[in-house]
Amino acid sequence: MGVDTCMGGLSAESPGALSHRSAPHKRGGATSQRLFPASQSHIPATASAAHLVTKEDPGDFDGIVADLTVRKWFMQILFVLKDSSLSVEKWLFQQKQVIPEAPEIPTIDQAYSKISNSITVEWATVPGATSYLLTAEDGDTVIETIVASSPGTVMGLKAATLYQITVRSISATGRSQASPPKQAKTVLAAPILQVSSPSPSSILVQWEVVYMAIGFSVSIMRANGLGRIWKENTTNTSLTFTSLEPGTLYTIKAYAWNANGTPGDDSTRSQRTSPCPPDNIRVSFNGGALEASVSWAPVEGAFNYTILAWSDSSELSCSTTFSSCTISSLQCGMEYLISVLASNDAGSSKSASGVTLKTVACAPAKVTIQEDPPGHLSVAWSNVDLGDYYVAFVKSDDGLEVHCNTSLTQCSFLSECGFTYFISVFAYNKAGQSPLGDVFNYTTAPCCPSDINPVVVSSDRVEIVWSPVRGAELYETKAVDGFNVVQCNDTAPACTLSALECDTKYNITVYSFSEVRGSNMSCTSRFITTAPCSPEIKNVSKDAFSMVNVHWQSSNDDATYTVTAQGERGLYRCRSTGESCTMGGLPCGALFSVNAVAETQAGRSLPSYSVPLETVPCCPTGLTVTQVTQSVINVSWTVGTGTQTYVTVLDTHIGQSKCHTHQNYCLLGCIMCGVNYTVALKAVSASGLTTDCAYHSYSFSACCPLGVKLYRLGPNGIRIHWQASRGSANYSTDLYGSKGIFTCVPGAGLSFCDVAEIPCGDVYTVMVSPVTESGLKLTFCPKKIYSVTCSGSTLGMGHPPSPRSYPMLTSIGRS
């Protein structure tokens, strides 16, 4: 064997170690392969041991030498050749007895390709071989694979490519030389399929051009194995299968063939047909929530459903795996086209004819509310799309609600004062009621008070009350007299208008007020006239007949005046429509307060300022004139009301005597007896008012008798004799003794008086007293004492004058 064969034997024994190829190697019983350029697949036959030892470190061959024994032997060769000058041939000769023999060369029976990236090789088994090295070369690349036995397959080849195949056997002693080559060509590559379902009954299969292919076979069947198989041959690069079942999973297999009709690799894909569009679509609309519930009949093979709602301005959708779905957030006043798409991994169904949905109309906008005239509310709004008719609801704050149904855009309602009305307008169509729009409130003007009643009307003040009215938060009361305005504001249903002009007609109006609506200016007025002005008393006078005349001044129209004199002694009035009146019958000696009051239909004025009135003092009701002595008279009287002092005057034809005292008596002296006199009394009040109390009775001032003497008349009789003084007077005679008092009254015009029986032996005091016309006995005359004895003695006694002679008693003294 020459060097090349050796070297070849060496290459077989140490596969790939000396050729520096990326040869397949096997570790741990695994089969591996390496690709390397064909230009490096053999070591030149002229290679020497020296050339071999100049290569890389032996450690670089660790991955190339597969057998441990051969590797050990090879390392010994390298070691020896480095340290000796022996040639390879000599060394091999010396070591011939220790080199093992390579296994036999295999013989390829056949090589063929069933898969586009591999060639399968069959050969006869080599005794002692533990594995085989398969090599495939196409002129550009070399691919090696170590297998355990025949048949073996070289993988990683190019499709539709002619390869030269060789086999080497490998044993514990090394590797054999390559077998005689055999050519084999890989089959065509499998088409790379792209499948889709353009419709529920078809599947489109597409692929790229396959190298060296002149035709293609494509078959399809249901993935579950049921049903028939469709197979089509074509020279095109696409094919459509029709009349398939919608929503069904199919298995598609395709392969190419070459000019010899040899089929290539097949390619298998699964594809589901797209589902049919759902039918029996039903739409239920919820106007309150503005959502639509859509349902349909389930579709075979549909994984998911998409519901689309189209309008001119928006698109809404919802997805579900069930046969119903709810589309929310719909808009009012819109018309939607509802369609349902079924989808699976093949795509979506085409849209079937949609269902038209008209939503509820939107709530009417631009709502305006007017109250014209009062008591009539007019509600208007703008027209809305899809609105067939409208209903306006008006609810008052007391809970009462009314409504108006119309196809127009306006409604009218009756309203009442003082209410707040809540107004809402809805549009209606077949879908139902529009959503609730803005709720408007309108407050009508507060009611006007109608029962305005004055409770107090004075000259400058009017108090009025009324019943509270609905809706009023404040009341404004105005009194207008044509030029001036007096007003008051209060939350209470009452008002007091003060600082008014007396006897003036006012136009009084009570306006109700609310913060929302302001004042109700339609409230009616009422005329109220204030009470008359107070009169002013100008003069109070008394005439000679004790009548009191009162004069006043006033500016009232059609007033009646009442003048009142009030005091402790009573109340006296007089009335007049003029400016004066007269009162009579007022008691004397009294103090009165006089005022005047004007009265009209509007009321009474305040009293005028009072004027004091004092009547003249009263004359005493009893006057007594008593003669104290022959020249002194005592005049006494009862106390006169209202009198402080008295003036007493005694008049005679010869003169006058006067006394001024604050007491109720007076002593007048220097009176001449036997003279007629007149007594007059004047009463004087504290303020100087006087009353002449004239008494027209005449009195006689009696004189004491002169020459009083006693005469005995027989044994037991006594005559008292005297001499009358000036004037004529009646006398009374009294004898006072221890045994009794004896009185005798002389006859008219006589100057003596006889006492028929008088006890003797006693001392008597004798007094002859003048007697007044009223029978009053005056006791101021002097007394005389006489002793009357029983022995017949005439001591103290004398004889009476003729015609008969009486013994005269002698006076023994004067008391």
C-alpha angles and dihedrals in degrees: 000000000000127000094271093055089047094047085047089050088048089051090051092048094048102029113216095347098112098028091059090223127151089246125173115265135188127223127181092359094304122133115233137168140200132202119222137163116277092231090070098043095101136041112230114258091238094063113127134202089254090058090050095052092054091067125096126301113298088245089072090069095057092102094047104051107075102181118067094212093052090046091053091049093048091051090054090053092053092049094050095044091053095053101038140050095230119132120236093247093051092045092048090050092051091047098040093111092061101046112098121227121253121242122260122279112256124232118225113229097187142339122203141159126229096160123049095234099046145050122207117216127199123195141158117273116259115220112244094013114134096186142354134233113221117199127193120188127182098175094265105053140018121217121191129190130183114216132177100230146346130322100047131173130216110213133195096051129146119256121253092010129135113234133187108225127204133173130209124190120224127203138160091278096051146276129312127230119269118281121242105287123253125196124230132168125217116237123248120287119258115260114255101236129213111189132184140161110235092179137013090261102041143060122201116212118196133175143169124256111281117221113255092001120137098176145009136219119208125183132181134192139160112281092233091059095243122127131019133317121241116208127183132181120208143161091212127091097238138047133183123211113204137182090051126149115263119248093011127135114236133187115224121198124184137173137171129229131207133225091283090055091248110152119230132211116313125229122211127201134169120222132175121212114241116258126258118255112271115254136195090054113186125189124199115188125208106200095186094057095030092231135124126217110212123193133176143170112281116256125223113251096008115141097180141010128216121198117201126196113193127191134164092267108024147028124213129183145173132194130212144157091222130077096256137049138175122230111205135185093051115165125240119244094026135122114221132193107218117204131169123214123195117207141182135163088297093058139259131318120247115265113266121214106299131231118243116230124190112197125211116284119262119258110273114260135203091049111183127189124198133175108208118173103014110265094036123088118198116198119191133175142174124269116258133207117262091011111140096178140346137232120200117198122202118188122182122215091253089066099257113135131191131176141197125215115202144147089217128080099246139063134182127214136184112245137190130217120263097024131121111218123202110210129194129169125206130190119216136201136153090288091060139248124350119246117273110274128192115323109224125203126205124187117203121218114280116263121265120245108250105180101062106169126180109221098178125026117178133160094276104013140060123189114196133178134190139176117272113260131214118267097012117132095169137014124217116198120194129187115194125184095181098273109028129054125205118185142170133191123208141152091224120085092245137074138186115210110200137175090049125153116256121245090014129135113230130193102222122194128178112207121195117220136198127181093233101046103020123216124350099231094185094078114125125241132234129206117230125176118209121234117275123275119266113261121236116229109225103177143005116193140168126218131207092273094059091254117146116221118199121194124189143170127228141156098213123128120230095351129155116217127212119196115200128195110193128181143135090282095057147284124290129184142184129186134209141160090213130062101275142042138177129232125196137181096050110156121247122251095027136126119223137183110221123201137157131223127195119215132193135159088276093060143268127314124232112272116268120248108287122251118204118237125194121189121212116275118267122255115240111265093219128042120184124189114197125181105224096180135355089274102026127075125190115211115193133173143174119268113272118220113252093011122128102174137012133217115206120195125189113197127194132164090258100046151316135268122198136191128185114194142150090219126087095248139046134196115220116194139186090055117161111226121232093036127117115235140181122224120211128182129198122196117212124195126213091260092050100260110147136201122198108222102193118188112199096197117110122219131202121223103220123218125217115253119253130225100023109190138169126224129188118240107195124309097319106015129099130190120201113205131186142165117245119236129215117320127014121286141159119242138204125205124211129184115195117197139156090259097049149304118279121197131184132179118209122225122261113293094005124124099205139056131199128219107200101195121031126155114247126221094054139104116240133198109216123202126176108197130189114239120215125225089260091056096255113149113223110217101184096097118105121267129225129207122222132180118217113198129196099217095080092259114145095213107161095358132105136187123275120245122262150322084054127021118236128181110252122226118228119231115238097192150332127253 
